[in-house]
């Protein structure tokens, strides 16, 4: 199978997962929001579905990576990696979503707010890669 | 209990999808973002597959009176396009481009035991808590709830 077809299939699975969470739990599958909800005080049931979703994601996703012999690491060096993590955490909390919440779910709901977010983070990520890989040379 | 089980299965499907789509590989992600260099279109197909699915399926799901194992749909209420939205997305984009990880793939990578994902993840959680502390302070002083952003 060609790689674009596999990518499309993987994307459909992600879309079906988001559909399942909305159909069964009535919630938006925004990973940053689900994780953020785990680090704040909430009711037991509220905490439980979030923890269950993340457990499934980490367990089944990690297992699939092993089965497919994927072990690719980020090319970023340690200080850059930690800075990137902090920026992703801060930015998704401030902007109310990430690739899944604003991207997969928000665009699926035809939300203009999410479209603005997606175009903004795509543009900023593209400029960041341009600067770190071409303008200032060498991988970050 | 039923709700948690449904969420577990949905989370598992999400993780399998991310790994099959190779969105868990930061080099594929950076390749997609590298439009002025060695562009790799793989991720475009992932995003097309995912959003086409939700665009069709969400339409039917939201016509139901209520979800199957929850009392009501909880959809983001805010439609405002404001500074926190754009600033937050911009900050997230810079971090995404630097490491090639967004929250989902970082979690899956950590599940596979990838060292860079295991290092990225605590920094990400610290970043989100830092925002919440800053936002709480800000709203306490200026009574400006919109800086809090909404969680989707």
Interface residues (C-beta under 8 A of the other chain):
Chain A: X3 X4 X5 X6 X7 X8 X9 X10 X11 X12 X13 X14 X15 X16 X17 X18 X19 X20 X21 X22 X23 X24 X25 X26 X27 X28 X29 X30 X31 X32 X33 X35 X36 X37 X39 X40 X45 X48 X49 X50 X51 X52 X53 X54 X55 X56 X57 X58 X59 X60 X61 X62 X63 X64 X65 X66 X68 X70 X71 X72 X73 X74 X75 X76 X78 X80 X81 X82 X83 X84 X85 X86 X87 X88 X89 X90 X91 X92 X93 X94 X95 X96 X97 X98 X99 X100 X101 X102 X103 X104 X105 X106 X107 X108 X109 X110 X111 X112 X113 X114 X116 X117 X118 X120 X121 X122 X123 X124 X125 X126 X127 X128 X129 X130 X132 X133 X134 X140
Chain B: X3 X4 X5 X6 X7 X8 X9 X10 X11 X12 X13 X14 X15 X16 X17 X18 X19 X20 X21 X22 X23 X24 X25 X26 X27 X28 X30 X33 X34 X35 X36 X37 X41 X42 X43 X45 X46 X47 X48 X49 X50 X51 X52 X53 X54 X55 X57 X58 X61 X62 X64 X66 X67 X68 X69 X70 X71 X72 X73 X74 X75 X76 X78 X79 X80 X81 X84 X85 X86 X87 X88 X89 X90 X91 X92 X93 X94 X95 X96 X97 X98 X99 X100 X101 X102 X103 X104 X106 X107 X108 X109 X110 X111 X112 X113 X114 X115 X116 X117 X119 X120 X121 X122 X123 X124 X125 X126 X127 X128 X129 X130 X131 X132 X135 X147 X149 X150 X151 X152
